[in-house]
Amino acid sequence: MNFRKGAGRDEPEINLIPLIDLFLVIIIFLMVTTTYSKFAELQITLPTADAEKAQVKPAEINVAVSADGRYAIDGVAVNFHDVNNLAQALKASAAGRHDPVVVIAADAQSTHQAVINVMQASRMAQISQITFATQTSPGK
């Protein structure tokens, strides 16, 4: 028997406030119980140098490497056939210089192999000191 024919049924409502309270409690719980791991880093102490600049500048052999793989030793272009050819050119340039330093000035677009060729030629020419020329960015 339905005594309320004219009255419709009330739709059930979802009360969101307890749901929001529950989510806040869960978030607080996760924030408190989460452990943050720090990546392991090497703790090193770099040495300091109190020495003055060297009075005598070492003899330099400037080797330029272009983006397309061409080489120049002290401003003179070298035809590259193999590493032995480049080593002979370095040895000839180092003649008469005491303990020279090879300064490699490679284009930013040059290949790694072109730079490695200069390093290998320096080793073959028995020149043990190698350094790289860089430039600072305009903003610094």
C-alpha positions, 0 to 999 in steps of 0.5 A: 500500500502506497499512502503517499501517491503524490510525493516522489522519492528523494534522490540520495545525495553524496556528501563530499565534505567527509570525502574531502576530509579523508583525502586531506588526512591521506595526503598528510599521512603520505607527506609525513611518512615519505622518505626523501632519498638524497643522491649520493655525491662525492664529497671532495675537497679540492686543493688550493694553489697559492703559487704565482703564475708561471713566468715562462710560458711553455712552447705551444703548438696550436692545432686547429680542427675545422667543422669539416675535418681539416687541420692546421698546425700553427696556422699552416694547413695540413693535408690529412691522409692518416694519423701518421701524416699528422704525427709527422707534421706535429713532430716537425713543428715540435722540432727545436722546442723544449717540452711543447704543449699541443693546444687543440682548438676544435670547432664546436661542430667538428667530429670527435674522431677529428679531435681523437686523431690529433690526440693520437698523432700527439702521442705518436709524436711523443708529445705528452702535454695536450690542452683544449682551447675554449671560449667563454660565452658572451653572457659571462 
